[in-house]
Amino acid sequence: MGKSIMLTSFKGGVGKSTVAVNISAGLAERGHKVLIVDLDPSSGSVDLFMGCENDTLYNFCDVAQKMTAIEDAVYLKKSGLKNKDEPAFSLGVLKAPPSYDDMGVSHDDAVAEFIGAANDLYDFIIFDCPSGKFALLEALAKKADYVFVVTMHSAVSIRSAERLASFLSENDVKSERARLIINGFNPKSVAKGLNLGIVDIIERSKIKLIGLLEINEQIRDLQEMGKTVYEAGNKKIRQPFDDIIGRILDSNIILSRKYAGYRTSKLYFKNEK
């Protein structure tokens, strides 16, 4: 039986697709059968980030409307690595739908049927959601095994994460199913008292932390080339994603990364001096 994970936020530009694509690739690289589903009608970018924009044909709505079966709709993206010691991996992709109009089936039924069918075929189904509320948000939040809330390390983004946490609570999404990913973490700004610390963000959002990602221009460059961090041959840039994947797979991975010039314990709370 597969596990479904939705990545969401109430604010755009927080890096949901970046996280979704690289988590999916990392799980696939470990030998799991993975499907990533782009659900963003206006700004879907999964196919671009994976370098298969000219190959994907079908989307979630095509399957929901029974125009095609999942196994026929999915494009299998095969990725080879430059490092000969690292195995290649393959990953199923469904591109973003143009809209959710006239689906011909209720959103609850569409999500339930899709997840039910996909669970029989895949170990993990990753849903890359658009920012803010959208047609499938409530149905997906109730049916997915986990809800990953992505926030940037900024006051406005963290406030959006707080509001999303409230939305999840109001829709009876149990706290143990929600996880927080802090993207663009900036230790220097915490030390200077400009941004909240790690524990500050967790306490405000009331969501358990599963991942901490720093700004890395190399990841952005890889995206422009349609590649993931698992095709870079650089284990350092993939480490934060490896940590998230390890926690998804129930490994007890503590936050142990070091930041030059900063004690990790000093980054838990905002410096009020």
Backbone hydrogen bonds, N-H to C=O, Kabsch-Sander energy under -0.5 kcal/mol:
donor,donor_aa,acceptor,acceptor_aa,energy
2,G,119,N,-1.0
3,K,123,D,-2.4
5,I,125,I,-2.9
6,M,146,Y,-2.3
7,L,127,F,-2.9
8,T,6,M,-0.5
8,T,148,F,-2.5
19,V,15,G,-2.3
20,A,16,K,-3.2
21,V,17,S,-2.8
22,N,18,T,-1.9
23,I,19,V,-2.6
24,S,20,A,-2.3
25,A,21,V,-2.4
26,G,22,N,-2.2
27,L,23,I,-2.4
28,A,24,S,-2.3
29,E,25,A,-2.6
30,R,26,G,-1.0
31,G,28,A,-1.9
32,H,27,L,-2.0
34,V,32,H,-0.7
35,L,124,F,-2.3
36,I,92,G,-2.7
37,V,126,I,-3.4
38,D,36,I,-0.5
38,D,94,L,-2.4
39,L,37,V,-0.5
39,L,128,D,-2.7
44,G,40,D,-1.2
49,F,45,S,-2.7
50,M,46,V,-1.4
51,G,48,L,-1.2
52,C,47,D,-2.8
53,E,47,D,-0.5
55,D,52,C,-1.7
56,T,52,C,-1.6
58,Y,73,A,-0.7
60,F,95,K,-0.6
63,V,59,N,-1.4
64,A,60,F,-2.7
65,Q,61,C,-2.5
66,K,63,V,-1.6
67,M,62,D,-2.6
68,T,62,D,-0.9
72,D,69,A,-0.9
73,A,69,A,-2.0
74,V,70,I,-2.2
75,Y,93,V,-2.4
76,L,74,V,-0.5
77,K,75,Y,-0.9
77,K,91,L,-3.0
78,K,76,L,-0.6
79,S,89,F,-3.1
84,K,82,K,-0.7
86,E,83,N,-1.9
89,F,79,S,-1.9
91,L,77,K,-2.2
92,G,34,V,-2.6
93,V,75,Y,-2.2
94,L,36,I,-2.1
95,K,58,Y,-1.6
103,M,100,Y,-0.6
110,A,106,S,-2.8
111,V,107,H,-2.5
112,A,108,D,-2.5
113,E,109,D,-2.7
114,F,110,A,-2.1
115,I,111,V,-2.8
116,G,112,A,-2.3
117,A,113,E,-2.3
118,A,114,F,-3.0
119,N,115,I,-2.5
120,D,116,G,-0.7
120,D,117,A,-0.7
121,L,118,A,-1.4
122,Y,118,A,-2.4
123,D,33,K,-2.3
124,F,33,K,-1.8
125,I,3,K,-2.5
126,I,35,L,-3.0
127,F,5,I,-3.1
127,F,125,I,-0.6
128,D,37,V,-2.7
128,D,126,I,-0.6
129,C,7,L,-2.1
129,C,127,F,-0.9
132,G,9,S,-2.3
137,L,134,F,-1.7
140,L,136,L,-2.8
141,A,137,L,-2.7
142,K,138,E,-1.7
143,K,139,A,-1.5
144,A,140,L,-3.0
145,D,4,S,-0.9
146,Y,4,S,-1.8
147,V,177,R,-2.8
148,F,6,M,-3.3
148,F,146,Y,-0.5
149,V,147,V,-0.7
149,V,179,R,-3.3
150,V,8,T,-2.3
150,V,148,F,-0.6
151,T,181,I,-2.5
153,H,183,N,-1.2
154,S,152,M,-2.0
158,I,154,S,-2.5
159,R,155,A,-2.1
160,S,156,V,-1.6
161,A,157,S,-1.8
162,E,158,I,-2.0
163,R,159,R,-2.0
164,L,160,S,-2.2
165,A,161,A,-2.3
166,S,162,E,-1.9
167,F,163,R,-2.1
168,L,164,L,-2.5
169,S,165,A,-2.1
170,E,166,S,-2.5
171,N,167,F,-1.3
172,D,169,S,-1.7
173,V,168,L,-2.8
174,K,172,D,-0.8
177,R,174,K,-2.1
178,A,175,S,-1.3
179,R,147,V,-2.6
180,L,208,K,-2.7
181,I,149,V,-2.7
182,I,211,G,-2.4
183,N,151,T,-3.5
183,N,181,I,-0.7
185,F,213,L,-3.2
190,V,186,N,-1.2
191,A,187,P,-2.4
192,K,188,K,-1.8
193,G,190,V,-1.3
194,L,189,S,-2.7
195,N,189,S,-1.5
198,I,267,L,-2.4
199,V,268,Y,-1.4
200,D,268,Y,-1.5
201,I,197,G,-2.0
202,I,198,I,-1.9
203,E,199,V,-2.7
204,R,200,D,-2.1
205,S,201,I,-2.5
206,K,202,I,-2.2
207,I,202,I,-0.7
208,K,178,A,-0.6
210,I,180,L,-3.0
211,G,180,L,-1.5
213,L,182,I,-3.1
215,I,185,F,-0.7
219,I,216,N,-0.8
220,R,216,N,-1.2
221,D,217,E,-2.1
222,L,218,Q,-2.3
223,Q,219,I,-2.2
224,E,220,R,-1.8
225,M,221,D,-1.0
225,M,222,L,-0.6
226,G,223,Q,-1.8
227,K,222,L,-2.6
231,E,228,T,-1.7
232,A,229,V,-1.1
235,K,233,G,-0.5
237,I,234,N,-0.5
238,R,234,N,-0.8
239,Q,235,K,-0.9
239,Q,236,K,-0.6
242,D,238,R,-2.6
243,D,239,Q,-2.3
244,I,240,P,-1.5
245,I,241,F,-2.7
246,G,242,D,-2.6
247,R,243,D,-1.9
248,I,244,I,-2.2
249,L,245,I,-2.1
250,D,247,R,-1.5
251,S,246,G,-3.3
253,I,251,S,-1.6
254,I,252,N,-0.6
256,S,254,I,-1.1
259,Y,262,Y,-0.7
262,Y,259,Y,-2.6
266,K,263,R,-1.7
267,L,264,T,-2.0
268,Y,265,S,-0.7
271,N,190,V,-1.4
272,E,270,K,-0.7
